């Protein structure tokens, strides 16, 4: 590649980054200038270039070189089957911005297929944000199945269970799990999962071609605790037992091993589909989630990852 081509590619990289900060992260041109260390006029020109070169649709279509490099290194290091790395907003503390858009694009691409698929869906804030970005679609050929129960401890619908929102958006056949997220006892969990109306849903989840899940941390603001699914005492017990994160309620330690007892023997979620026969993609970013993400990819609890630059770099540094 000659120097003129390299300059042009770098210019498009800068334009794509500026376009992402403006159209996805919602920064002003003054904020973009400050974050990229350029003048406001240059920021304005880069945003305009991103639009004129067709890099901007709803999402930034131009692959940023650093993101591609990080994705390739993550894929190789952890033997993952799919990795997408989105740009990081240097001043944002959001754990959804960017990856929700990327996940929505990946989900939409798969649902556009005319070949019928089974798509399994987890729960959580990032996944909810992604589903809300999907355009209205008609997908009667596909089946969408929930991995988790949709009933909160107080009997209300679980707020971050997305199966009904998704079914409404894409008009696919949907298979919810009409169960509490965490049962009151192991015996109740076993009884609920043995019901004739639940068994076909569990079997369908096991056959999923592609699965999208979030990773919840187990810190002081753990989603399982904040959303009322576990008590403070249970959270502390899980932490003491070495728990660092959870996927659809299943709590695991830094080595990716499931925690014995406590709440894991009461989780009503389906088991994660086979990572050898299908694709299980985690949507996760941020410092609080790092131990969980690292454990999940090291232990192959997932074989796909959508994350951001900062998280990708930290994963590679900590591997």
Buried (B, 14 or more C-beta within 10 A) or exposed (E): EEEEEEEEEEBBBBBBBBBBBBBBBEBEBEBBBBBBEBEBEBBBBBBEBBBEBEBBEEBBBBBBBBBEEBBEBBBEBBEBBBBBBBBBBEEBEBBBBBBBBBBBBBBBEBBEEEEEBBBBBBBBBBBBBBBEBBEEBEBEEBBBBBBBBBBBBEEEEBEBBBBBBBBEBBBBBBBBBEBBBBBEEEEBBEEBBEEEEBEEBBEBBBBBBBBBBBBBBBBEEBBBBEBBBBEEEBBEBBBEBBBBBBBBBBBBBBEBEBBEEBBBBBBBBBEBBBBEEBBBBBBBBBEBBBBBBBBBBBBBBBBBBBBBBBBBBBBEEEE
